[in-house]
Amino acid sequence: MTVLLDVVTAVLFTAGALLCCLSALGLLRFPNVVSRTHAASKSQTLGLVLVLVGAAAQMPGSDAAVLLVVAVFQLLTAPVASQVIARTAHRTHAVDRDRLLGDALADRLARDGTPLGGSGGPERDEDGER
């Protein structure tokens, strides 16, 4: 049983570390805030959870419970932080909204009476030229 537990833990640690490294690579390579936010929130969170579950598998019950609480806390807070960062980037025009396929936030803000000014990218004339 110990050998099987060690193998499962090694797989979880390796997968978690790989996802964390890919997330860091995505932060360096992706061109805009929206893509970077996606890399930071999705793969980083899953990588950390895999590492925490692997560590919890090797610990006694009370210590493992603490690690699992940390994993749940991470699963609850990382998406919220990512959403706040993306909304702030959108509102401060750090996102080129012309490149978005859909802009539900701008539509909702316009319905609420607080539209965003500008296009979010470089100024354009009537023909769409920069």
Secondary structure, DSSP 8 states (H G I E B T S, - for coil): -HHHHHHHHHHHHHHHHHHHHHHHHHHHH--SHHHHHHIIIIIHHHHHHHHHHHHHHTS-HHHHHHHHHHHHHHHHHHHHHHHHHHHHHHHTT-S-GGG-S--HHHHHHHHHT----S-SSS---TTS--
